Amino acid sequence: MLQLTAPAGQLRRALTEPLLPVAALALLAVAAAALDATVLCWAAVGALAGFALSGSV
């Protein structure tokens, strides 16, 4: 079968996929809120907002 992208391209695409960091930050925000860790929760929410505003998403 014809491979359309090189292995390096597939690796780069996998490493730049925004789903994993967004999911990790969202879980961190929810866990921090559940533990009543206000500062950590707002830090995770701020990281999510910064990630979204950077054009990475």
Kinemage of the C-alpha trace (Angstrom):
@kinemage 1
@onewidth
@group {chain A} dominant
@subgroup {mainchain}
@vectorlist {calphas} color= white
{ca met a 1} P 0.000 0.000 0.000
{ca leu a 2} L 1.226 3.519 -0.794
{ca gln a 3} L 2.275 5.507 2.266
{ca leu a 4} L 1.367 9.181 1.853
{ca thr a 5} L 3.424 10.628 4.716
{ca ala a 6} L 6.878 9.838 6.014
{ca pro a 7} L 7.252 8.337 9.510
{ca ala a 8} L 8.755 11.630 10.736
{ca gly a 9} L 5.625 13.443 9.558
{ca gln a 10} L 3.395 10.989 11.385
{ca leu a 11} L 5.428 11.406 14.565
{ca arg a 12} L 5.318 15.192 14.319
{ca arg a 13} L 1.555 15.105 13.786
{ca ala a 14} L 1.091 12.822 16.801
{ca leu a 15} L 3.221 15.050 19.031
{ca thr a 16} L 1.407 18.228 18.017
{ca glu a 17} L -2.094 16.825 18.397
{ca pro a 18} L -3.843 19.176 20.865
{ca leu a 19} L -6.198 16.553 22.286
{ca leu a 20} L -3.756 15.140 24.852
{ca pro a 21} L -2.623 18.425 26.490
{ca val a 22} L -6.165 19.821 26.525
{ca ala a 23} L -7.530 16.647 28.111
{ca ala a 24} L -4.735 16.595 30.695
{ca leu a 25} L -5.266 20.247 31.633
{ca ala a 26} L -9.035 19.774 31.838
{ca leu a 27} L -8.607 16.769 34.139
{ca leu a 28} L -6.154 18.750 36.258
{ca ala a 29} L -8.644 21.615 36.573
{ca val a 30} L -11.465 19.266 37.597
{ca ala a 31} L -9.271 17.382 40.071
{ca ala a 32} L -7.991 20.635 41.591
{ca ala a 33} L -11.541 21.933 41.940
{ca ala a 34} L -12.598 18.690 43.616
{ca leu a 35} L -9.698 18.956 46.058
{ca asp a 36} L -10.530 22.618 46.714
{ca ala a 37} L -7.103 23.644 45.415
{ca thr a 38} L -8.234 27.026 44.118
{ca val a 39} L -4.862 28.304 42.927
{ca leu a 40} L -4.046 25.105 41.027
{ca cys a 41} L -7.524 25.051 39.508
{ca trp a 42} L -7.200 28.618 38.219
{ca ala a 43} L -3.684 27.881 36.963
{ca ala a 44} L -5.035 24.946 34.930
{ca val a 45} L -7.915 27.044 33.592
{ca gly a 46} L -5.446 29.790 32.671
{ca ala a 47} L -3.250 27.266 30.893
{ca leu a 48} L -6.263 26.040 28.915
{ca ala a 49} L -7.142 29.618 27.960
{ca gly a 50} L -3.568 30.387 26.951
{ca phe a 51} L -3.371 27.219 24.906
{ca ala a 52} L -6.618 28.099 23.130
{ca leu a 53} L -5.591 31.692 22.473
{ca ser a 54} L -2.187 30.693 21.118
{ca gly a 55} L -3.814 29.192 18.054
{ca ser a 56} L -2.715 25.688 18.939
{ca val a 57} L -6.254 24.422 19.198
